[in-house]
Amino acid sequence: MDLRPLHEIEHGKFLAENQTESLWGWGTPAGKQRAKRRANLIAQGANLSSKSCVLEVGCGSGMFTEMFADSGAQILAVDISSNLLEKAKKRGLPTNQVQFLERRFEECALDGPFDAVIGSSVLHHLDLNLAFPMIFKLLKPGGVMSFAEPNLLNPQIFLERRFRQWFPFVSVDETAFIPWRLRHDLIKAGFDNITITPFDWLHPATPIKLIKYIKTIGLFLEKTPFFKNFSGSLYIKALRPMR
C-alpha cells in the first residue's frame, strides 16, 4: 500500500494548523523577497499571461497561486490537502479566474491540455514515476513545465532531509533534487529543451539590514562555477515536444 498520500494529507493538516508561511520560511522580510523572486521565475519561464490556461500543482495555502494570478492567467490549482486548500480559498481570488481542486496530482483525471504546468516546492513531494508522465500528458505540444524546487546539494537542504526528525516542516516522504539525476528523469519522461538552473542564496532568517548585501553576494555566487551548484533552489523548465 502506498502510504505517501496519507503522509502528505497528515503533513498538510499540520502545516494548516500552524503558521504555514512561517514554517516554510516565506513569512520573514527575506522570505517574502525569496518568494517573490521565485514566483517571477516560474511565471516568466511559463510565459504566463491573460491568454494562458495553467495547471498549478501542489498549490498549498495559495500564496504562490495569488502571485501567479497577477499575470491574468486562468489557473486550475490542485492540492491533496483539504486543510491547506481551505486557507487558499480564503484568499478571495476571483473564481472566474482561479479554481481550486482537492486531488492527488499523480492520480487526478483532468481535462487538458494546458499551456503550462507550474509549481513551487511540490515535485519533491510527489512520486515522480507517476508525476512526470502526468505533466507530460496534460501539456499541449510545445507546452512548458516551470517549477522551483529544493537543491539537495545545498548543505542545509541535505541536513534537513538527512535529519528530518529535527525539522517539522519536512514531511516523511519528501526529498530534494540533484540536477543531473533530475535531467535524466525528465528526458526519460519525454521532455526536451530542459534547463535546470541553481539559484537562491538568501536565507529566510537574514536580518533586514543584510538582505541587500546577501542578495548581491548570492547573485555573484549563482554565476560562479562550482559554487553555484550549492545554491538553495533549482529552477526547472522543460518543454513537451511539438511532435
N, C-alpha and C positions, 0 to 999 in steps of 0.2 A: 504494500500500500504506500502510495506517495504521500508523505506527511508534509511536504513543503507548503501546499496551500493552507493547511491548518496552522502551521507555524506562522505564516505570513499574516493570516487573519488575526491571530492572537497578538502578534507584534504590532499590527495596525491599531488594535484596541489599546495597547499600552501607550503607543505614541499619541493617540487621540485623547487619552485621559490625562496627559501631561502637556507641557508647553511644547507642542510639536516642533515649531520652527526653531525654538531654542535648543531642543535635543539634537536637531540636525545641524546646528551651527549657523542658521540663517538669521537669527534674531539680533545679533550684535551689529554695531555700525560696520565693522569689517565684513561680517557675514552678509549683510544686505548688499554691499558692493560686489561681493563674490557672486551672489545670486543674480544680480542684475547683469553682470558680465556674462555669466553662464547662459542666462535666458537669451541674451542678444546673440551669442554664438550659435545657439540652437536655432533660433528664429531666422537669422541671416543665412545659415547653412541650408535651411529648408526652404528658403525663398518665400517665407510667409507673407501673404498679402490678403486683401479682401476677396481675391479670386481663388484662394486656396481652400481645399477640403482636406482636413487634417485629422489624424488619429493621434491622440496623446496617450501613451502607455504609462500606467502607474502614476496617475495624477496626484494621489495622496490628498493632502489638505487643500489642493487647488492653488497654492501660492504661485507656482510657475504657470499654471493654466491662466491665471489672471494676467500675467505678463505677456503670455503668448497671444491672449485675446486682444491686446492693444494693436496687433497687426491687422485686425479686422477679419482674420481667417475664421471659417466655420470649423469648430472643434468638437470632436467626439472624444471625451476624456474618460478613460477606463481605469478602474482600480478594483482590487479584490476586497478591500476593507470598507465595509459599510460605515464604520465609525469615522474613518478619515473622510469619506465622501459626505457625511453629514456636515463636517467642517467646510468642505469645499462648496457645498450648496449654499451655505450661509454667507458666502461672499457676494451673493446677489448678482452674479454675472448674467447678462441678457440671455434668456432661454431660447431666443430665436437665433442665437449665435453659438452658444456653448451648451452641450448636453453631457450629463454625467451618467455613467453606466457601471453598475456593480457586476464585475465579471472577472474570472481568472483569465488573463490575456491568452495564455497558451491554449486554452480550450474554447475561446469565445467564437461564436459564429457571427460575423459582421458582414454587412453589405459594403463592399468596396467597389471600385478601387479608390485609394486615397492618393492625393498628390504628394503627401509626406506622412511619415510615421515618426513621431518625435518623443522625447522623454528626457528627464533629468534624474540621474542616480536611480535607475529602475532595472536596467538589464541585468545587473549583478544580483538581483533578487529572483530572476527567472530561470527556468530550465531552458537553456539556450538551444538544446537539441530540438525543442519544440518552438521556441520563440522566434529564432531567426527564419525558419521556413514560413512561419505565420506572417512575419513582417513582409517577407518577400511576396507572399501570396496576396497580401492586402494592398500592396503598392501598385499603382498603374505602371506600365512600361515607361521607363525614364524617371519614375518617382524616386524620391530620396528619403533615406532614413538619416536622422540627425539627433545624436544623443551626447550627453556628457556623463561620464562615469568615473568611479574612483580608480586610481592607478596603483596597482599592487606593488610597484617598485618604490613608491613613496614610503619612507620609514614609518611614519605614523599609521598610514593605511595598513601596512604589513603587520604592525603590532596590534592594531585593532582586530584584525582577522585571526591572528595567532592567539591572542588572549582575549577573545570576545566576551568572556565572563566578566571582565572588568569594564566593559563598555556597553551599557544597557541599550543604546541606540542601534547596536549591531544585532541583526536577527540571526537565528540559529543557522540558516542555510545560505545566507548571502556571502558573496565572495567579492573579488575585485579583479581587474584585468591586467594582463601583461600584453603589450601591443602586438608582438609578433604572433602570439597564440590567438589573439582576437582576430587578427587579419586572416589567419588560416581558417578560422571558423566562418568568417564572412564569405571568403572565397568558396568554401565548401557549400555554403547555402545558395550560391549563385550570384552574389553581388559583384559589381566591379566599380572602378573609379573610387577605390577605397582610400580614405585619408584618416589617419589616427594621429592626432596632434597633442602632445603633452602640454598642459598649461596649469596655471594657478599655484602661486606660492604665498598668497595672502591667507594667513591663518585667521579663523573667526575670532580668536582671542586677542588679536593685535590691538593695542591701545590706539585711540583715535589719533593722537599726535604722531604716531608712527606709520599710519596707513599709507600716506603719500610716499614715504621713503621705501617701505616694503614693496609697494606696487612697482616702483621704479626698478628696484633690485630684481623683483620677480620677472618683469618683462625682459630684463637682460639675461637672466638665467634660462628663460624659455627659449632663447635664441642661441644659447651656448651649448656646443656639443658636449656630450656626456652628462653634464649637469641637468639639462632639460629633461632627461629621461626619468628623473626623480620628482618631477612636478606632482602636485596633489591629484590632478584630474587628467582625464583623456577626453578630447573632443573627437567624436566618431561620426564620419559621414561616408555614406556608400549609396550607390545607385542600383536600381533594378535595371538591367539592360533593356534597350528598346526592342530587341528581337524576342 
